[in-house]
Amino acid sequence: MSDILAKIETYKREEIAAAKHARPLAQVEAAAKAAPAPRGFLAALERRIKRGDYALIAEIRRPVRRKD
């Protein structure tokens, strides 16, 4: 099992390094400052409920089939 985790760790470290190289931190920070304010998740749900609309959050996933 640890071999799999080591492979995942190596892959993720490479992925993060590539992302940092593609878009430097200063650029990410500038984009964050220029972004509009969050919409307010709870308030959006409450507005829908008040209007009598559905306010459902759901996720459907396929079952994971094990390879035994």
ZIBELUR-V207905 format. One record per run of one state. SS is the DSSP state (helix for helix, strand for strand, loop for the rest). FROM is the first residue (numbers start at 1). TO is the last residue. Records with the same first field share a line. If there is no record, write none. Layout:
BEGIN
SS = FROM-TO + FROM-TO
END
This chain:
BEGIN
loop = 1-1 + 23-24 + 35-40 + 52-68
helix = 2-22 + 25-34 + 41-51
END
